[in-house]
Amino acid sequence: MDTKHKPAPESLLPFKWLPDEGQFIVDATEHIVGEVPCQGCPAENGAYFVHAANAYPKLVEALLTAAGALYLVEAHGAAESARAILRELGEAT
């Protein structure tokens, strides 16, 4: 992934999955940001999408922290692995 993909600024985390109310994904202000099922996508994936979106900022923060700490203890290979994941996510150059 070469491009950083983030929700629009007006789409505030955490997202919620509303399977019993039309299978919508809503943001913190209850605005609909998605609907599952989409073409060829099982409805069960809605909860997974929401979980992944809500965990994403924590994942990026943890990888940045880990990469910095690993460089400090001269574990450069592990630090580069963390940076490679960040690059794949579009969060680092």
Buried (B, 14 or more C-beta within 10 A) or exposed (E): EEEEEEBEEEBEBEBBBBEEEEBBBBBEEEEEBBBBEEEEEEEEBBBEBBEEBBEBEEBBEEBBEBBEEBBEEEBEEBBBBBBEBBBEBBBBE
